[in-house]
Amino acid sequence: MTRPIVIQTEELSASAHDWLASRCDVRVCSVDDPKFASLLSIADALVIRTYTKVDRALLAQAPKLRVVGRAGVGLENVDVQACAARGVQVLNTPDANSDAVAEYVFTLLLRHLRPYERVTAPTDAPLWKSLRARNVAQRQVCDLTFGVLGCGRIGSRVARIAGAFGARVIFHDLADIPVSARFGARPVTRTELMRESDVLSVHVDPRPDNHKLINRDLLGLLKSDAILINTSRGVIADTLAVRDYLIANPRAAALLDVHDPEPIGANHPLLGVPNAFLSPHIAAATMRAHENMSWVVRDVWDALNG
């Protein structure tokens, strides 16, 4: 019996790759590999992650394609409508990395709020006293109003953790979030959210309406010492507007794990801005989250078998 041909364009966990390879003819091939076009012409399925774009042009080269499996949450790199028109099933892993991303929000926040120096050598009393004096934090999470923009799978987890720290938690979401999913957070208007938040954590999807949602008008409502955290998608924030807000408000900070574009080029507006802290899209970078996302291969196999 001929086994389905599956192209794996980006990294999966070894266990998930091996599981699928025991059932399918898996070809590991990135989209910029010269062999990709010829493989695409005979592929039954694609397994992708973040940087493979499935659009009409790709679909036109894939006459046998039946399934696209995205090892991750968002589908902004997949033209879902074009796939549906072609009868190509699109699968993803919506809740695979929610805990990891929520955890990373507080990794960024605590790293910013709490000075930390490692002691790597013996210290005398004066140095010990100096170390203690220069590592006094100005603020604690429990003293802050923590705002969550988008209270879905990840945002609700962030709200719960912020509440456990003792913060006053508020949120804004277009949907009517059930009380049981708010974890004590109070719903407010978007304007109230921007004005009242000491920390604003962004958790909205990258639909076109949300592109540059964090714009000059909204940033103008923030406090002069607010902390903006974005672990959703880079397109959500207007980078130039964020730069101007940070320059005008040196006590503010932006802790950004996602960027537009990625990777960050030499002309990125936030490079060199002292109160902009950029990380390389690693909020979901835990072994557990990678493993969870990789197991989209089970659904790909089921789809290939009807």
N, C-alpha and C positions, 0 to 999 in steps of 0.2 A: 504494500500500500504506500502511495506517495505521501510523504509528510509535508505539511504546510511550510512554506518558506516565510520566515519572519526576519525582518531587518531590525536589529537593535542599534540605534544610532548614538546612544549615550550610555554612560555607565549604569549598571545595575549591580545589586549585591550578587556575590558569587553563587549563593544558594538559589536565588531566584533565576539567575541565568541558567544554571545547571538543570534546574527543574524543568524549565521550558525547553532547553536543548535536548532533554531526554524524550521529548514528545514532538518537537518540531525541528525543522532544518533552520537553525538560527545562524544568521550571518551578522557579525559585528562589523558595522561599516558606518562611518560618519558621513554627513551630507556633503562634505567637501572632499571626500575620497573619490578619485576618478572612477572607481568601480560602482559608485552608488547608483548612477543612472541606469546601468544595465541590470543591476539587482532589483531596482524599483519596478522595472518592467515585468518582473515575474513574481513579485512579492505578494503574499496573501495578507500580511499584517506588518504593521510598524509598531515598535515599542520605542518611545521617545521620552525625553525629560524636558529641559527648559529651553534649549537653544536650537531645537529642530522646528522649523516652521512648516506646518502642513496647510498649504493654500491651494487655490485652484490650479496653479501652475504645476505643483507637485502631483496633484491628483490626476492631471492630464497625462502624466507619464507613468501612471500606475493602474493599468486597466484591470488587473486582477485583485486589487486591494479590497479587502473586506472589513478590516478592523484597524483602528489606531488606538493604542494603549498609551496613555500619558502617565508616567510614573511621577505623579505630583498632584497638586490641587487645582491650580488655575488652568484654564483652557484658552488663554489669550493667544497662544501660538498655534492654535488649531482653528481653522475656519469650519466651525461646526455645521453651519448651514450648507456649505459646499459639500461637506462629507455626507450630510443627510440626503442631499439631492442626488448623490452618487450611490446611495445605499450603503455607505461605509459607517460602521458602528464606531462611536467614540467613547472610550472608557477612561476614567481617571480614579484617583484615590483621595476623595475629598477630606477625610479626617486623619490622614496618615501622619501629618507633621504638626498638628495643632498644638500638642503639648510642648514640642520642641520650640516652636516659634514663640509661644507664650512665655516660656522659660527664658528665652533669649531677650525678650523685651526687658526683663528685670536684670539680666546680665548687663545690658547696656546701661540701664538706669542706675544700678548700684555702683557700677564701675565709674559712672560720672559723678554721683553724689558723694561717694565715700573714698577719700584719698587712701592710697594703699602703697606702702613701701615694704619690700622684702628685706629682712635682716639677714645678710649673707656672711657676716663676719662678727667677731666679738666687738662689743661696744663698751665704752666707758660711760660713766654717769652723765657727763655733759651732753654727749651725743645721744644717749638714750632719751634725755629730757627734750632735746631738740627734735628728735624724730616724733615724739609724742605731740609736741606743740604744733608742728607743721602739718600734721595729719588730722586735724580737727575738722569734721564735716560741718558745713554751714546749714544744711537742712537734712531732715529725716523724712522718709516716705510717709510716716504716720501723721506728719504735719501738713501734708499736701492735699490739694484737690486733684484727683486723678481722673482725667477725661478719656473716654473711649469713643472713638468715632467708628461705628460699625460694630454691633454687638452680636455677631454670628458665632461660628464655631470657635475661632481664636479670640475674638474680642470678649466673649463671655468668660473665657478662661482667664484672660488678663484682668477683667473686672473682679473675678473671684479672688485672684492672688493679691491684687491691690487692696481689696477689702481685708484680707487676712493680715496685711501689714498694718492695718489701722487707718488707711487713707479714707478720705471722703471720696466716694466714687460716683461719677455721673457719666451718662452716655447719651449718644444720639444715634438713631437708626431709622431708616425709612420704614422698616417693618414694625409691626406691633409685637415687641418682644414679650413673651409670657413672663409673669412675675417669677416663676420658678427658674427661669434662665437668666435672671438679672443678678442674682447673688447679692442682693442688697443695693445694687447701683440704682441711682435715680434717673429716670428719663428727663431730658431737657431739650430745648430747641438747639439747633446748630449754633445760633448766635450765642446763646447762653453757654454752650459747651466751650466755645472759643474764648469767651470773656472770663469764665470762671476757672479754667483749668490751669493748674501749675505745671502739670504734665499732660500732654496730649498724645495718645497712642493711636495710630491710624490702622484700621483693619477693614478696609473696603475693597471690593473686587475691582478689576481693571476694565470694566465696561466703558464704552466711549464716553458716556455721561460723566464718568468719574475722572477722566483725564484732566490733569491740572485742577483738580477739585480744591487742593490747598493752594489758593492763589493769593494775590496781593490783598484783596478785600478781606479774606478770612484771616490772613496773617496779621493784618492791621488790627484785628480784634484781640489778639493774644496779649498777655501781660508782657512787660519788658524783660522779664526774667523767666519766661516759660521754657519748658523743655519739650521739643517736638521729637517724637519717635516714629519712624516709618519702617515697618517690616512687611508691608503689603506688596506694593509694586512701585517702581520708580516713577511711572507716568502719573501717579496720583498727585504728586507735588510739582509745582512750577519751580524749577530749580533756580531760575534767576530771581524769582520773588523770595524764595527762601534765603538766597545769598543776601539780598538787600535787607531783609528783616534782621538777619544775624549781624550784619555790619552796623545797622542802626541801633541794635540792642545788644551790646557786648556782654551783658549778663545772661542773655538767653543762650540756648544751645539746640542744635539739631543732631540727633543720633540716628543716622540713616544707614540701613543695611541694604537698601534697594535703590537703584539709580536708573536714570534715563539719559544716555544709553548705558549698556553694560557691554564690555568692561569700561572703566573710567579712562578717558583719554587725557592727553596733556592739557587740553583747553577746557577741562571741566570747570564750571564756574565756582564750585565749592572748594577746589584744591587751594590750600593756603589760607582759607578763612579759619581763624583760630578757634572759633566756637562751633565749627562743623566737624563732626566725628563720623567718618565713613568706614564701613566694614564691607567685605566683599561678598554680600548676599549669602550669608552663612547661618541665618536664623534656624533653618531646618537641618543644619549639618550635624546630626547625631547619628550614630550607628543604628539606633532603633528606628528613627524616622526614615533613614535611607532604606532600611530593610522593609518597613511598612509600605513605602512607596513602590519599591521594586516588585512587590507581590501583586501588582496590577497584572502580572503575567498569568495568574490563575484565571482572571476574568477574560483575558485575551484568548486563552486556550478554550474556555467555555464558549466564547462567542464563535470561535472558528469551528466548533463542533455543534453549532446551532442551539 
